[in-house]
Amino acid sequence: MESRVEKAVGLFLSGYNCCQSVFAAYSDIFGMEQEMALKVSCSMGGGIGRMREVCGAVSGMAMVAGLACENTDPNNQAAKTKNYETVRQMAARFEEEHKTIICREILGLRAAEKSAAPSERSESYYKKRPCAGMVETAARIIEETFPEWF
């Protein structure tokens, strides 16, 4: 049986962006169909709309944490704080391993992309990008943060 970490990496290697890959691998736990998860998370890829800001894998972790923390009350300060603390802890663990949570820094880029057009997915694309490893790290951190699901 495929693990969630393997599922996330598999989604990435199938052409989905980092955020989609992480978020969709866990969305069914919360009763969300994969197609909806892919739609909801698609804009966060490429460091948010390919602007190379926060890594999509980190954004996917934050989205999963939002579902896990289940806060829907805008006045529940304790729940908001718990969610933000969880996201910060997850991001800090990611940063410990990769020295940053910023997409362009992970990719070794000096500036944001000028074009919104994604790169064509090919064998050479996957070989030169560290993104599958970022997706794997994010998925592992989710599983370590919420062990009760696994």
JOBELBEL-V76339 format. One record per residue. PHI is phi in whole degrees, -180 to 180 (* if undefined). PSI is psi as a letter, one per 30 degrees, with the letter a starting at -180 (* if undefined). Layout:
[[PHI & PSI] [PHI & PSI]]
//
This chain:
[[* & k] [-71 & k] [-77 & l] [-65 & e] [-62 & e] [-63 & e] [-62 & e] [-61 & e] [-64 & e] [-62 & e] [-62 & e] [-61 & e] [-69 & f] [-88 & f] [116 & f] [-76 & l] [-76 & l] [-60 & e] [-66 & e] [-57 & e] [-63 & e] [-71 & e] [-64 & e] [-67 & f] [-66 & f] [-118 & f] [-62 & e] [-65 & f] [-59 & f] [-103 & g] [79 & g] [-99 & k] [-69 & k] [-57 & e] [-60 & e] [-67 & e] [-60 & e] [-66 & e] [-67 & e] [-63 & e] [-98 & f] [-63 & e] [-72 & f] [-86 & f] [-70 & l] [66 & g] [72 & h] [73 & j] [59 & h] [62 & g] [-87 & f] [65 & h] [-92 & b] [-65 & k] [-52 & k] [-60 & e] [-64 & e] [-68 & e] [-61 & e] [-62 & e] [-60 & e] [-64 & e] [-65 & e] [-63 & e] [-60 & e] [-62 & e] [-66 & e] [-67 & e] [-79 & f] [55 & g] [-84 & j] [-120 & g] [-98 & j] [-66 & f] [-99 & f] [-87 & i] [-64 & e] [-64 & e] [-68 & e] [-61 & e] [-62 & e] [-60 & e] [-62 & e] [-64 & e] [-63 & e] [-62 & e] [-62 & e] [-64 & e] [-65 & e] [-64 & e] [-63 & e] [-65 & e] [-67 & e] [-62 & e] [-65 & e] [-57 & e] [-80 & e] [-118 & g] [70 & f] [-166 & l] [-116 & g] [-93 & k] [-54 & e] [-63 & e] [-71 & e] [-61 & e] [-83 & f] [75 & g] [-91 & k] [-87 & f] [-145 & l] [-66 & l] [-69 & k] [-82 & e] [-101 & k] [-85 & f] [-71 & k] [-70 & l] [-69 & k] [-67 & k] [-82 & k] [-148 & l] [-60 & e] [-69 & e] [-59 & e] [-67 & e] [-70 & e] [-92 & f] [-102 & k] [-86 & g] [-61 & e] [-59 & e] [-68 & e] [-68 & e] [-63 & e] [-61 & e] [-60 & e] [-61 & e] [-65 & e] [-63 & e] [-64 & e] [-58 & e] [-69 & e] [-76 & e] [-77 & e] [-124 & i] [-64 & f] [-64 & f] [-85 & f] [-121 & *]]
//
